[in-house]
Amino acid sequence: QMQLVESGGGLVQAGGSLRLSCATSGRFISGYAMAWFRQAPGKEREFVAYIVTTTYYADSVKGRFTISRDNAKNTVYLQMNSLKPEDTAVYYCATGPRTTSYRLSRSYDYWGQGTQVTVSS
């Protein structure tokens, strides 16, 4: 059974930065897709970023967020810069097989519990 544990969330002012981490155990992540999603109150969970060797981003975060991975540490990161109040959400890490349907939650078979990111104006 694979486990994912997110950390690094918190409260930050608009324009600030945060770095989220997702530590995994139970399976080596090398060769698997890793992704970040987020869910704001009252909204559906939405895709943020995806990485295998290439990376893909939601338009809303492109140029501000960077996803990266350290396969030796079985960890994936999300560097978030120029944060905006609309980035406020619970951020989830997910993993699954490589997929072209990377924007869809159902493409991933393991999820973390989430970490809260709050951006104040």
Beta strands, then each sheet from edge to edge (+ up, - down):
strand 1: 3-7
strand 2: 10-13
strand 3: 18-25
strand 4: 33-39
strand 5: 46-51
strand 6: 55-57
strand 7: 65-70
strand 8: 75-80
strand 9: 89-96
strand 10: 110-111
strand 11: 115-120
sheet 1: 1+ 3- 8+ 7-
sheet 2: 2+ 11+ 9- 4+ 5- 6+
sheet 3: 2+ 11+ 9- 10+
end
